Amino acid sequence: MKTRLLFLGPPGAGKGTQAARLCETNGMKHLSTGDLLRAEVAAGTALGQEAETVMNRGELVSDTLVLAIVENQMKSFSGGGWLLDGFPRTVPQAEALEPLLKDLNQPIQAVVLLELDDAVLIQRLLARGRADDNENVIRNRLEVYREKTAPLINFYRKKGLLLSVAADGSVEEITERISSTLI
């Protein structure tokens, strides 16, 4: 089974849920960039302090800093696979990630694209009941996702790494679909 993975998909497709299940079942490290940033900040590392300064100004953490944090995490564990969730989000980020993974001798083996109809995504996100989840905000987030991520999908498709998985049905059915595509 492929165990060096990247998850792509729109908000509400179930990336976090599926990543956690896949990593737990297969002994892989779940590298969620949001979680990694928060962990670095909490640990008070030099990278975490730099990230906190940027975030406290309300700015986005630079690609270079996120890449350094991902590199730090990948070097900190030996053996086993990993799953990147939330990075890269753009083609320039993907291009910056490639040499790092090559240096670590850990190239991506597969990019799993969780696909789901907009109507289902909107219903899922509305059902979460978050204050910022109203239909207009959700539709805007989906548009931003498509604008930023569509080129990334094509980038990995051209490399022969993209595996599309239907993200409808029960959590278990989706997990089974993902697992069967990674064999």
C-alpha positions as CSV (number, residue, x, y, z in Angstrom):
1,M,0.0,0.0,0.0
2,K,1.2,3.5,-0.8
3,T,2.0,5.3,2.5
4,R,3.5,8.7,1.4
5,L,0.3,10.6,0.6
6,L,-1.1,14.0,0.0
7,F,-4.9,14.7,0.4
8,L,-6.7,17.3,-1.7
9,G,-10.4,18.2,-1.7
10,P,-12.8,20.9,-1.1
11,P,-13.9,22.1,2.4
12,G,-16.3,19.5,3.8
13,A,-15.1,16.6,1.7
14,G,-13.9,14.8,4.8
15,K,-10.1,15.1,4.5
16,G,-9.5,15.4,8.2
17,T,-11.7,12.5,9.1
18,Q,-10.3,10.2,6.4
19,A,-6.7,11.3,7.1
20,A,-7.1,10.4,10.8
21,R,-8.6,7.0,10.1
22,L,-6.0,6.1,7.4
23,C,-3.1,7.2,9.6
24,E,-4.3,5.4,12.7
25,T,-5.0,2.1,10.8
26,N,-1.7,2.2,8.9
27,G,0.7,3.7,11.4
28,M,1.3,6.8,9.3
29,K,2.0,10.3,10.6
30,H,-0.7,12.8,9.9
31,L,0.9,16.1,8.9
32,S,-1.8,18.7,9.1
33,T,-0.1,22.1,8.5
34,G,-2.6,23.9,10.8
35,D,-1.8,21.4,13.6
36,L,1.9,21.6,12.9
37,L,1.9,25.4,13.1
38,R,0.0,25.3,16.4
39,A,2.3,22.7,17.8
40,E,5.4,24.7,16.9
41,V,3.9,27.8,18.5
42,A,3.0,25.9,21.6
43,A,6.4,24.3,21.9
44,G,8.0,27.8,21.6
45,T,10.5,26.7,18.9
46,A,12.3,29.3,16.8
47,L,10.0,28.4,13.9
48,G,7.0,28.6,16.1
49,Q,8.0,32.0,17.4
50,E,8.4,33.3,13.9
51,A,5.1,31.8,12.8
52,E,3.3,33.3,15.9
53,T,4.6,36.8,15.1
54,V,3.2,36.6,11.6
55,M,-0.1,35.1,12.7
56,N,-0.5,37.7,15.4
57,R,-0.3,40.4,12.7
58,G,-3.2,38.6,11.0
59,E,-1.0,37.6,8.0
60,L,-0.5,34.2,6.3
61,V,2.6,32.3,7.2
62,S,5.0,32.2,4.3
63,D,5.5,29.2,2.1
64,T,9.1,29.1,3.2
65,L,8.2,29.0,6.9
66,V,5.5,26.3,6.4
67,L,8.0,24.2,4.3
68,A,10.6,24.5,7.1
69,I,8.0,23.3,9.7
70,V,7.0,20.4,7.4
71,E,10.7,19.5,6.9
72,N,11.3,19.6,10.7
73,Q,8.4,17.2,11.3
74,M,9.4,14.8,8.5
75,K,13.0,14.6,9.8
76,S,11.7,14.0,13.4
77,F,10.3,10.6,12.7
78,S,11.9,7.6,11.2
79,G,10.2,5.0,9.1
80,G,6.5,4.6,8.5
81,G,4.5,6.7,6.1
82,W,3.0,10.1,6.2
83,L,0.0,12.0,5.0
84,L,0.2,15.7,4.1
85,D,-3.1,17.5,4.8
86,G,-3.4,21.2,4.0
87,F,-0.1,21.6,2.2
88,P,0.7,22.2,-0.5
89,R,-2.2,24.3,-1.5
90,T,-0.7,25.9,-4.6
91,V,1.6,24.9,-7.5
92,P,4.5,27.0,-6.2
93,Q,4.2,25.3,-2.8
94,A,4.2,21.9,-4.5
95,E,7.2,22.8,-6.6
96,A,9.0,23.9,-3.4
97,L,8.1,20.7,-1.6
98,E,9.5,18.4,-4.3
99,P,13.2,19.0,-3.7
100,L,12.7,18.6,0.1
101,L,11.0,15.2,-0.4
102,K,13.8,14.2,-2.9
103,D,16.5,15.2,-0.3
104,L,14.7,13.1,2.3
105,N,14.3,10.2,-0.2
106,Q,10.6,10.3,0.5
107,P,8.7,11.3,-2.7
108,I,4.9,11.4,-2.7
109,Q,3.5,8.1,-3.8
110,A,-0.1,9.2,-4.4
111,V,-2.3,12.3,-4.2
112,V,-5.8,11.4,-3.2
113,L,-8.5,13.8,-4.4
114,L,-11.7,13.6,-2.5
115,E,-14.5,14.6,-4.8
116,L,-18.0,15.6,-3.8
117,D,-20.9,17.5,-5.4
118,D,-21.3,21.1,-4.3
119,A,-24.8,20.6,-3.0
120,V,-23.6,17.8,-0.7
121,L,-20.6,19.8,0.4
122,I,-22.8,22.8,1.3
123,Q,-25.2,20.6,3.3
124,R,-22.4,18.9,5.2
125,L,-20.8,22.3,6.0
126,L,-24.1,23.8,7.1
127,A,-24.8,20.8,9.3
128,R,-21.6,21.4,11.3
129,G,-23.3,24.5,12.7
130,R,-20.3,26.7,12.9
131,A,-21.0,30.4,13.1
132,D,-19.0,31.2,10.0
133,D,-20.7,28.4,7.9
134,N,-23.5,30.1,6.1
135,E,-24.3,29.3,2.5
136,N,-22.8,32.5,1.0
137,V,-19.5,32.0,2.9
138,I,-19.4,28.3,2.0
139,R,-19.9,29.0,-1.7
140,N,-17.1,31.6,-1.6
141,R,-14.8,29.1,0.1
142,L,-15.6,26.6,-2.6
143,E,-14.8,29.2,-5.3
144,V,-11.5,30.1,-3.6
145,Y,-10.6,26.4,-3.3
146,R,-11.3,25.8,-7.0
147,E,-9.3,28.9,-8.0
148,K,-6.3,27.9,-5.9
149,T,-6.4,24.2,-6.1
150,A,-7.5,23.4,-9.7
151,P,-3.9,24.0,-11.0
152,L,-2.6,21.8,-8.2
153,I,-4.9,19.0,-9.3
154,N,-3.6,19.3,-12.8
155,F,0.0,19.5,-11.6
156,Y,-0.3,16.1,-9.9
157,R,-2.4,14.6,-12.6
158,K,0.4,15.3,-15.1
159,K,2.8,13.5,-12.8
160,G,0.6,10.4,-12.7
161,L,0.1,10.7,-9.0
162,L,-3.6,11.8,-8.8
163,L,-6.2,9.3,-7.6
164,S,-9.8,10.5,-7.5
165,V,-12.1,9.1,-4.9
166,A,-15.8,9.7,-4.5
167,A,-16.4,11.2,-1.1
168,D,-20.1,10.5,-0.7
169,G,-21.6,7.8,1.4
170,S,-20.7,6.7,5.0
171,V,-17.3,7.4,6.6
172,E,-16.5,3.7,6.4
173,E,-17.4,3.4,2.7
174,I,-15.2,6.4,1.8
175,T,-12.3,4.9,3.9
176,E,-12.7,1.6,2.0
177,R,-12.6,3.4,-1.3
178,I,-9.5,5.3,-0.4
179,S,-7.7,2.2,0.9
180,S,-8.6,0.2,-2.2
181,T,-7.1,2.9,-4.5
182,L,-3.8,2.9,-2.6
183,I,-3.0,-0.8,-3.1
